Amino acid sequence: MTQTNSDNYKGLNGLIQGDVIEYSFTYQDDDGSVKKSEWSTYTFAEMMVGDSDNDGINDDIDACPSTANGVAVDAVGCPIDNSGTDTDGDGVADVQDQCPGTSAGAPVNALGCEVSTDVLEVTSANEILVGGAGSTNPGHSLYVFDNDLSANGSNCNDDCAATWPPALVTDGVATGVGSLGTVTRNDGSLQATYNGRPLYFYANDTAAGQTSGHGVGNVWWAVEYGTGNIVPLFSANTSLEQAISFDRGDALVTRFADRGRDRHAKEDHFQVYDHYLSHYWTHRTAQFEFVDYVAKGGSSIEVTFITEWKLGAREFRAWYRGLGTVAEYHGNYFGGGTVVELDNGRYDDNFNKISDIGDQYRYRVIVDDYRPLNWSASDGSLPLSIGQRMEIEVSQFLDAVPEGRNNYYGTTYLYIVGQGLVPWKTVGDFTDPSSEREDSYPIAAKGWLGGNTTLPYNYTAEPDNHFMQMATNLSNINGQPFVQGRRVHHTDFETGQHDERIANGVFDELAGKAGTHYVNTSCSNCHERNGRASVADIGLSLDKWVFKVAAANGQADPQIGSVLQPNNVGIDPTLGEGTVSIASWTESNGLRSPNYSFSKGTPALFSARLAPQLVGLGLLEAISETTILEREDASDANGDGISGKAQRSTDPVTGETRLGRFGYKAGASSVKHQVAGALNTDMGVMTSVKPTPDCGSAQTTCGNTTGSELSDKHLDNLVKYIALLGVRPQRDLDDANVILGETKFNQAGCESCHRDNMQTSEFSQLSELRNQTIRPFTDLLLHDMGAGLADNLGEGEATGAEWRTTPLWGLGLSACVTGGVTNPTGHQGDEVCTPDASYLHDGRARTIEEAILWHGGEGENSRIAYENLSASDKSALLSFLKSL
């Protein structure tokens, strides 16, 4: 066996098709111990299936078997049309259209696939209501008529309606802003209403934005609409981080960040791809810039990348082959004349050198030919073309790095030539060489729950690490802040010790900051691998929960403050706030609810909340206030039984009123607000956002009186880490049961609160989150869930019975994330999930079905609809939820 570029090779000659190779490896692990792998077999095959036209697509799936040599083809072997032809007229060129033949006029996404969408009859502009995209007069002002005040419907018909045309509803439901409803007109048509008042256009308004009807006859009025006293988080004045992908004129430029990996993305026998290695925050990220000239008619892609330390062996691997291993590529662009070391020092965010002093190194490689799955050297050089799939992996083989080991692999990405990065899935079976052998393809757009942050499917059998990954589109400028923020997240604020690996050492700057009173000492101690906390056994202290408390008058408890902090440091423990545990469970009709025991007496008012999962928070922050308020209907004006209410929250820095989004009752307005609040009450760590401890009026042992203890840099990095976690895609998209389940989900009315898609704001500060179509399955509004789920402590504008709609992305993965894994054999690759499922704010629901059955109040009709489903339809609905 020989070693080349840090890889070990052994050549076997004289093989013929059908020969079976048995193999095992003996190797030295990182800790110095000698390991031996289990014996495995491999059946040798030569060409497996023919490719008569040499287009890279096996004859058994080639729909165009006589393609001319050198012509770029699609996934079924047919020539790719780069002319911009749009056969089905859906606005998406055939080269990019994943759903050809879409019906005329149907709304489609960027990939040409039909999407379901409401007919938006009403929207807002310049703080008044105007016609929506689905109305007869988009953008034109809408009016109300005082003579309708005494009517149950419209008093404007016939000649009046010719001058004041009604805003009609053709799909049965008025949508676009909150508080919409409908009335039936004399002719039987439906007319949109706002707060119960019919809406009209004015015939003399000849252009959008005109309001010449306002005040006519002193009975016609334009309708004011806005966010009220809510100040938006983002606006046209927000300072935006630079774009990840942009059109430079001569090329499409895409920039992103990567981190070092232990193994490869398609290896399920090691189970060491998604985890984080020691010292991950230093010298182990990389920045990439793809300058894609093909997108603008050119013939090459120029790739520049910057590492945080000098590379020893340099490589850039592209064009998946997958014959010997699932990490084998046609394009092994190694050092020398392919991957060129340009220089070293320090560089700005645009890859320009700014100093000769520094540890960063800059490299470049030019990709100028296409190598499909079954390409061979005899095919020669094939031209690059828009739409080709280029899977890549760039290793970080470091040259004597000061800490930790030297050799790391990289993340596997799928880059679509002329388009950019996409989340991917595999097609084919590696053990069947005649198939596509786990080649990567884009995941259908419907599965991109987190927009462009969406991760690929996991193929490394690591069920516990789903919620800890970098967003797929993580900007090159945020690679280091992300891993540095992760270090803060995993550091104990009492000891400074990192919680994953001893080699990570002590973060001295963060040690000794917990307390005096606190719940736990690190973020990761409560949010298990960024998922939910586990429900503790009866009698154990609940130190992964937040118990909000208050005196009988609703004000902070004099002896506790606003949050019960059961742990203490630096004071007499008898002066602490006491502990809380689950004393017992009350069971009724298959459902359970917890009974709590407080060691120092039960507070007059309290609300128990289990630590939730963290993925997708940045995307939820990026949704505009007007988008969320579209569904606010606090008085149930449309009579559908759903009265979503927006939470109002005070910005802890500016004092302005913001829209509440985060927490079980939406008490926090931004990720930074939520993170700073958790540091303050959960860990007793002061920040510039929350500089004073949570302290009751009668307490004398609250400690800190000097203000912020954590630097803004560490706080900002932690916020970026939380905000930029990737979201796993929806699974089983083509499964008939899942498809049926989504239909039943919608028919049961679940989507009325668990809103299936929204668009993030164009003004979001972080480019990763800007202008994304996402599927969080939440409306971020408060809903009365009935007495069964109510506690006795309100928060802001939320009553004890009102809870913010919980996002459903990640629902089917959460049990394994919380429960982690066990290894019954102790052998590498044998880890299996140990699920620990709990749902709702206090973990009372042990299954997703139990969570549904707890729905009361505004959710009661949906619960009843679920209960009335057949057993097979219930199973389908649950399969859909588990696919998220």
N, C-alpha and C positions, 0 to 999 in steps of 0.2 A: 504494500500500500504506500502511495506517495502523497505528499502534501503540496498543494498548489493554491496560492491565494487564500491560505487559511482553511481550505477545504481538503478533505481526505479522499483519494481516488484509488480504485482498484479495477484494472481492466481485465475482462474475461473474453477470450477469443475462441473461435471454433464453434460457436453456438448456432443451432438451427431452430427454426420455428417449432415451438412446443416443448423445448427444453425447460425443465423446472429447476430453479436455483434455490437452495436453502441457505439462509444466511443469519448471522448473529453478530453483534458488535460488542467488543470489550473496550471500555474507555474510562478515562479518569475524570471524575466529576469536579465541579468548582471547589468542593471542600477537600479535595485530595483523595477521596475514596475511589476505589476501583469498582465500576459497575459493569454488568453484563446484561445485554438485552435478551428478550425472549427470541426463540427461533421463529423465523418467518419464511415464507416462500414467495417466489416471483416466477411467473411463466413468461418465457421470452417469446416475443412475436416480432416479425419483421414489419411489413407494410400493413398488416392486419386487413384493411379494406382499401380497395383501389381508389385513386383520385385521378381519373383518366384525363381531365382537363387541367390538372395541376393548379387549381385555384384555391387549394387549402381546405376544401370542403369534401368530406368523404362521399363517394358515389351513392351510398345508401341513403343519404339525406339531401343530395344535390338536386335541386329543382331545375337547374339549368346546366346539364352535364356537358355542354359543348362550348363553354365560355372561352373566348380567345385568350391566349397567353398574355399575362401581365395586366389584365383588366381587374380592377378592384371589385370584389363581390361582397354581398351581404351574408347573413347567417345561414341562408339556404342555397348559397352558391350562385345567385343571380347578380348581374352587373349592377353596381351602385350608380345611380343617376346623380351627377353633381351639377346638373343644369338648373336646379331650383324648381323642377317640375313638381306640381302639387296635384296629383291625379284626382284625389277626392275633394279638392277645393276647401279643405278645412283650415288653410292658412299655415300649415306645416309642410315643408318640402318633403318629398318622398324619401330623400336620403335620411331624414331624421324621424319619419313617421313610423311609429311602432304599431299603429292601429290603422292600416290602410282600409279604405272603404267605409269610412265614417259617414253616417247619413248627413245629407245636406242641412246646413244650418245648425247642426248639433254643436254645443260648446265643447271645446277640447282643451287639454293642457299642452305644455310645451313639447310633449312627445307625440301629440296628435291623437291621444286617446280621449274618448268621450268622458266628460265629468258631469255628475249631477249637480245642478245649481238652482237656487231659487230664482224666480222671476222678480227681480228687485224693482218694485213699483215706486219706491220712495227712497230718497237719500237726502243728505244735507250739503249745503255749500254756503259759505259766508254767513253761517249761523242762522240760516232759514231752511225750511224744507223745500226740496225741489224734486222734480220727477227723476226716478231712478232709470237705470239702463233698460229695464223691462217695461217702461211706461211708453205712452204715445208721444211724450214730449220730454225726453231726457234733458236734465239740467234746467228746465223751465220752472219758474217759481210756482208753488202751490199755495192755495188760499182756503180760508174757511169763511162761512156765510152765517152771519148772526141770525138770519131768519130760520136756520136749522135748529137753533137752541131749543125751540119749543116742539120740535118734531122728533119722532123716533127714527127717521131716516133723512132723506134729502127733500128740501122744498124747492129745489132748482131743477126744473124739467122743461122739456120742449124748447121754446125760444130762449129761456134762461140758460139751458144747457148748451145751446149753440154758442153763446157768448162765454159761458163758464163751463167748459167741458169737464166732466167728472174724471177723476183719476181712477180708472177701471182696474179691476183685478181679474185676471183670466185663469189663474191656476188655483183659485179657491182660498189662498192665504196671502194677505198683504205682508210684504217683507221689506227690510232695508234699514229701518230704525226701530227703536223701542216704542211701545205703547200704540202699535198699529192694530187696526181691526177692520171689519167690513160691515157694510149695510147693503141691503137689497133695494135697488132702485125700482121705480114704477114699472120699468120695462123688463124687470127680472135680472138685470145685470148686477154684478157686485161692484161696489165702490169702496175705495180705501178710506179709512178713518184714522185720525190721530187723536188720542185721548177721547174717543167717542164721537168726534166731529168729522163729518164728511169733507174730503179734500177735492179741490178743483184747480184746473188751470185757467188762465185768462187768455182769450183769443187774441187780444191786442198786444200781448207779450210776444214779440216776433223773434226774440233771441234769448238764449240762456242768460240768466243773470238779471234780466229786466224785472222790475216790480211795479209796473204801471198800474196794476190792479189794486195795490195797497191803498185802502181808504176810500175806494169807490163807493158812493152812496152812503158813506159812513157805516157800511155793513159788511164790506169785504176786506179781509185782512191777510197779509202774508203771515206765515207761521214761524215764530222764532224757534230755533232749535240749536242746541250746542251741548257742551259738556257741563253746563251750569257753572258751579264754582270750582269744578275740577280743573287743575292745571296739568296739562299733558307732560309726561316724562320727556318726550322727544318732540321736536318741532323743526321747522325749516331753519331755525337758528342753532340747532344742535351741531356740535363739532363732530364730524364723522371720521372714523378710522378709514384708511385707504382701502380701495376695492380689492377683492381677491382675484377677480377676473375682469379684464377690460379689453376693449378693442383699441389697439394702438394705431390702427390705420393699415399698417403693413402686416400685422400679425395679431392673433389672439394671445393675450398674456394671462397666465394663471400662476398664482403664487400660493404656496401652502407650507405647512410645517409637518415634520415627522419626528419620531422618537425611536430609540434603539429597541430591538426585540430579541427575545431568547431564541425563538425558532420561527417557522414559517406559517402562513395564514391557513393553509389547507392540511396541515399535519394534525391528525387527531390522536396520534399515538404518543405524543409527548405532553400535550396539554400545558404548554408553557409559551403561548404567544401573547395572550391578552394581559398577562400579569405584568407587574412593574419590577424591574431589576434594581439592585442596590445602586445608589448614587444617580438615580434617574434624572435628577434636577440639574446635574452639572456635567458639561462636556458631552451630552448624549442626545441632543436634539439637532435637527438639521432644517435648513430653509431651502425651498425649491422654487425655481422660476422656469416655467415652460413658455418659450416664445414660439408659438405655433404659426409658422408661415403658411402651412397648408390651408388653414382657414381662410386665407386671403389669396389663394391661387398659387402659393409657393410650393416647394417640394421638400421641406425639411422642418424639423423641430429642434430648436436649440435649448438645451437643458443646462441651467446653471444652478449649482447648489453650494451652500455654505454650511460647513460643520463647525462645531464649537471646539474641535481639537483636530490636529493633523491626522489624516488617514495613513495607514501603512499600505495595505493592499487596497487599490481603488477599483470599484466596480459599479456598473449600472446595468441591471438585468431587465430585459424586456422581451415581449412576444412569447407567451406561454407555449410550452411544448408538452410537458407532462408525460413523458415516456418512462424515464428512469425513476423519477420522484415527482411529487406534486409541487416541487419548487424548481423544476427544470425549465429553462428558457432557451429559445433559439438565439436570442441576442445577448450574449455575455460580453458586454462592453467593458473590458477590463482596462487596467492602466496603460501606460505607454502612450501610444498614439490615439487612443480612443477617449478615455477619461483623462483629461488634462488638468493638472494642477496649475491654476493661473497665478495665485499669489496668496499672501496671508497678512493678517493684521486685524482691523475692525472695519465693519461695513454698515451702511445705513439701511433703512427699511426697503430701499429700492435696489439693493445689491451693488451699490456703488462703494468703492473703497474710500474711507475717510481717515485712516491712520495706518501707519506701518507697525504700530505696537498693538499686540493683541493675540489671542489664541485661536481666532477664527481662520479657517482656510476656505478658499474659493476654488471650485472645480467646474469643468464644462465638458459636455459630450454632445455630439451632433447625431441625431437619428434621422436618416434620410432614405430608409427603405422599409418595406412592409414584409413581415414574416408571419403568415397565418399558421394555424395549429399544426398542419402537416407539411409545412414548408421544408425543403431540403436545399442544400447548396446547389444542386443541379437545376433548381428553378431560377437561379440567378437573382438579380436585384429587382424587386417589385416596387412600383411607385407608391408613395403614401397618398391616401385619399380620405376625404372627409367621411366620417362614420366608422372608420376602422377601429377595432378594439385593441388597445395596447395595454396589457397588464404589465406592471413594473414592480420591482422591489430593489431598493438601494441599501446595501449593507453598510454598517459603520464599523469597519475594521480599524480601530484606533491604534496609533503608533505610540506605545508606552505612555498611556494616559496616567496621570498622577494617582488616581484612586480607582479601585475596582478592577475588573477584568478589561481586556482590550477588544474582544471580538463580539460584535452584535449584528444581527440581521435588521431589516427594516420592515415597515408596514407594506402590505400588498395593496396597491391602488389599481383601479381601472380608469384609464384615460381614453376618452373617445376623441379621436383625431378631429380637430376642427371644432370641438365642443367643450371639452373639459372633463373634470373628475365626476364620477357617478358612483353611487353605492352598487355593489355587485353581488351576484349569486353564481354558483357553479352549475354547469350543465354536463351531463354524462357521468360515467363511473370510471374512476381511475383504474379499477381492476379489470375493466373491459377496454382493452386498447383500441377496439374498433369504434368506440363511442368518442365523445368529445373530451373525455378524460378529465373532467372537472375544470374545463376552460371557463373563464369568467365572462359573464354577460350582465348588462344593466338590469337591476331590479325594476319591475314595472312601476311607473310613477305612483300608482295608487298605494304602493307599499311604503313610500317615502314619508313616514309619519313625521319626521323632523325636518322636512324640506331637504336642503342641501347639507344639513348637518348629519343626515341619516347615515348610519354605519352599514357595512355589508352584513350579511348573515354570518353567524359564527360557525366555523367548520373545525375548530380545534378542541371541541368537547370540554369547554370551560364554562359551565353553566352559572358560575358564581361571579363572573367578571363583566357581565353585560353592561353595567351602569358606570364603568370607570374609564371609558375610552374617550380619546380626543375626537371631536367632531371631524367628520370626513373632510370638511372644507375649512379646517382650522387655518387661519391666516398665518403667513410666515412671520408676522410680527408678534404673534401670540403663542408661539411654541414654548419659549422660555417662561413667560408669565404663567402659562398653564401648569407646567411641571413645578414651578416654584410655589404656585398657589396650592398645588396638591401636597407639597411638603408641609405647608402650614396646616392643611386639613388633617394630615396624619400625624401631627406632632402633639404630644402630651404637654399641656400648658402648665403642668406642675413640675414634671421631671425634664422636659425638653426632649425626651426619647421618641424616636420614630417608631410606629407600631408594627411595621412589617418585617424589617430585617435588622439584626444587630449591627451589621456593617454600616447601616445608615447613620449610626451614632446619635449624638445629642445636638439639638439645635439650641445652643446656649442662649441666643437672643430671645427665645420664646419660653425658656424655663422660668418657673417661679411666678407666673402671671395669673394662675387660676385662683379664684376665691376673692374674698374670704369665704363667702357662701357660693356654692355652685351645684350643678346637677351632675356634670361629668367633666372630664379633663381634656377631651379632644372631640372634634367634629366626628371623626370616624368611629369613635366608640359607640355613638348612638345610631348613626346612619350606616348600617352594615353594608360595606362595599357600595356605598351610595344608595342603598335600598332602605326599606323599612326596618325598624328595630324589631326584635323578637318580643313576643308577649311573655313576660316573666311568669315563673311558677308562683303559685299561691304562697304568700308569706315572704317573698323576696322583695328587697327594696327596689322601687321603680326608678332607677337612675338613668333610663333611656327614654323617659317620658317628660313632658312638660305639664305641670299642673298649674294652670292659671287660677288665681284665688282673689277673693275680695271680701270685704266686710259686708254686713247686711245692707248697707246703704250703697253698695256698688263701688265704693272707693277702695284703694289698696288696703290690704290687711295690715293693721298697725304692727303686728309681730312678725310679719312675713314679707310684705311688699306685694307685688303683683304676680310673682311666680314663686312657688315653693321650691327652695334649693336644699336638698336633703344632705348634702355633704359640706364639709368645712375644712379649712386649713388655717393654722395659726391662731386659733381661738379655743377656748374651753368648749368641748363638744356639747356640753349641757346648754350652752347659749345658742345652739343651732336652731334651725327652723323645724326640726323633726323630720321623720321619714314617712313614706306612704307605701303601702303594698296592696296587692289584691287579697282580700280576706276570703272571698268565695265567689262562685258564679251562680247566678240565678238562671235556671233552665226552664223554658216554657215553649212548648210546641216545636221543639228542635232548635230553638234559638237561645242564645245565652247573653247575659249582660253582667258586667263586673260589679262587685261590691268592694269598696275600698276601706282600708284601715289606716288612719292617721295617728302617728305615735303621740302627737301633742294636741289632739282634738281636731275634729272635722271643721274646716273653715265654713263660714256661713254660706259662701258661694264658691263653687269651683268648677273647673272644666278640665277634663283629662284628655291629653293628646299624645299619641304615640309618634315617635320620630318618623317622618314620611320619607319616601324616596326623593332623589334630587334631580333626576334627569329632566331636561326640557325647560328648566326654569328661565333660562335666558330668552328662549323663544316666546314664552308667555309674557315676559316683560316687554318684548318687542312689538306686541300687538297694540295697535293704536286704541286710544280710549273710545273713539267714535265707533270702531268696529265692535268693541265689547258692548257699548251702550245700544247698539242696534237691537239687541234682544232684551234690553231692560223693559220690564212691564210690571212695575211695582204694584199697580192697582188692578192687574189682570184685565186691561182694557179690551183685549180681544177674546176674553171669556174662554180660554183654552185650559184653565185650571193651573197654569204656570205663571207665577208672578216673580220672575227673576228680579233681584234688586242689587244695584251696585253698592259695594262698600266704599265709604269715604275714609281716607286715612291721612293723618297729618304727617307731612314730610319732616323727619326729625332734624334735618339740617336747615331747611328754608322756612319751615312753618307753614308752607302752602298745603292746600287740600289736594290730595292725589287720589286716584282710583286704587282701591285696595285689590291686591291680586294674590298674595302669598300667605300661607298659613291656612288652617282649617276653617277659619272665619274671615280670611282675606284681610287680615289686619295690617299687613306690610305692603308697601306700594312698589318696591323695587327689590331686586336681588341684593343690592347693597344694604338696604333697610332691613331685609330679613336676616342676612348674615350678621350684621352688626348687632341686631337684637338677640340672636342666638349666642354670640360671643358674650354679650352683656349678662343675660339672665341664665344661660345654660352653663357657662364656664366662668363667669365672673371676671371677664376680660374687658377692660374699657377701651373704646376707640374714639376717634374724633367725631363719629356719627352718634355714638351713645357713650358719653364721657363720664357718666355718674352711675354708681351701682344701683341695682334694684333693692330698695331699702324701705321698710315700714317706718312709720313715724315714731314708733316706740323702740326701734332697734338701735343699738349702740355699737354693734360689732360688724358693720358693713365694710370696713376697711377703706379702700381707695378713696382718697380725697384730692388726688393730684391730677385727675383727668386721664387722657388717653395713655394706654400702656402698650398698644400694638401700633406699629408705624403704619402710615397710610399706604406705603408700598406693599407691605405684607397683606393688608386688608384688600387692596385693589387686586393683587394677584389671586387671593383666595376667591374674590368675587368673580374674576375671569375664569378661574377653574370651574366653579359651580355653573356659571352661565354658558360655558362652551363644551360641556359634556355632550357627546354624541347620543343620538336616540336610535335604538335598534328598529329595523323596519318591521312592518306587519309581515307575518309568515302565512304560509298556506293560502296564497292569494287565489290559486286556481282550484282549491278544494271546494267541491259542491256544497258540502255541509257548512263551510265557513261563509260562502256566498249566500246561502239560504239564511244563515244566522244573522247576517247583517240586515237582510230584508226584515226579518222578524224583530230585530232590535229597533229598526225605524218604525215598523208598524205598531210596536208597543209604546211608541212615544218617547223612547229613551233619548233620542237625538234632540228632543226639545230642550234638554239641559246639557247633555253630553254632546255638545256641538261638534260635528265631525270635521269641519275644516274652517280655517281662517287664514288671512293673509297678514304677514307682519308688516310693520311700517317701513316706508322708504327712508325715514329719518332715524331709525335705530342706530345708535352709535357704533355698535360692533358690526363689521361687514358680514361676518358669518351668519348673522341673524336677520339681516336686512332683506326686505322684499321676498320673503319665503312663504310658499304655500305649505301649511302644516296641518296635521290631523291630530290634535291633542285630545279630542272628545271631552271638552269642557267649554262652558260659556263664561267661566270666571265670575259668575254672579252668585248671590246668596239665594238659597231656597229653603223654605220651611219644610223640613223632613218629618214633621209629626212628633208626637209626644214620646214615641218609643226611642228616638235618638236624641231627644232634647236633654240638655243639662240646665242648671239654674243660673248660669253666668253668661250674660251677653258680652259683646265686644264691638265697640264702635256702633255702627248702625245694625249689627246683627243681634237678633234675640238668641236666647238659649236654644231654640229649635231650628235656627237658620244656620246653614253650613254652605260654604263655597263648593260648587261642583268640582269633584276630584277629577283630574285628567286620567284617562284610561291607558295612555301609551305606556308600554312596559308591564301591563297588568299580568300577562301570561308568563312573564319571566321572573316576577318579583319573589316567588316562593323559594326558588333556588338561589337567588342572590342573597336573600336573608339567611337561609339555612346553610348555605355553603356546601362543601363537599366532604366526602369521606373516602378513604381508600381501603377497601376490604382486603386487598392482597399485599399492599405496601409496594407494589411494583409501579414503575413509571407508566402513565397512561391508563391507570385503572381507577382514577377518581370518578365518583358518581355523586349526583345531587342528593342532598338530604333536605328535602323541602320543608320550609317552615312558613306556612301560609297564614296570613291574618289580613283582615280588611276592615275598612271604616276607621274613624278617628281614634278609637280606643282598642282596635284589634279584636273586637268581640266576634266578628264574623270569621269563621274558620274556612269557609269556602266562598267562591264568587256567588253561588246561589244563595247562601245565607245573607250576603250583603244585599242582594236584590230583595230578599224577603223582608229585610229591615226597612225598606223604603215605605214611608208614610207621607202624610201631608201632600205636598205637590207631587211627590213620586208615587202616590198610592195607586193612581189609575194605571201607571205603567207596571207596577207590581201585580195588580189584578190581571192585567193583560198577559203578563208572563205566567201567572198561575193557571190561566185558562188555556195555555198552549198545550198541544199534545206532547207526549214524552219525547218524540223525535224532534219536534220543533224547539223544545227547551234545550235539548242536547245541541242542536245546531246553533242556537243563540249563544250558549256557553262556549262552544267551539270558536265562534267569532271573537268573543271577548278574550279567550285564551290566545288567539292569534296576534293580539295587539302587543 
